[in-house]
Amino acid sequence: MDMVGAARAYIAEPEFARNAQLGQSHRSRRCIACNHCLEGILAGVNCVINPTTGREKVWGSQIVAERRP
């Protein structure tokens, strides 16, 4: 996996490595490689798959935790 691919995976799913380590990769959001996150890198990172990315200060991290059963 190249560095851009790894970075995109973590942008889409911050728990990517943890889910994989626990054998629960089905719980991870999958990056669709649309490059939306890289288009506005200087203005702020956003993600089509994970809307909380770049908005953690406003929305908080609670939204991500509530999504998971």
Secondary structure, DSSP 8 states (H G I E B T S, - for coil): --HHHHHHHHHH-TTHHHHHHTT-GGGS-------HHHHTTTT----SS-TTTT-HHHH-SHHHHHH--
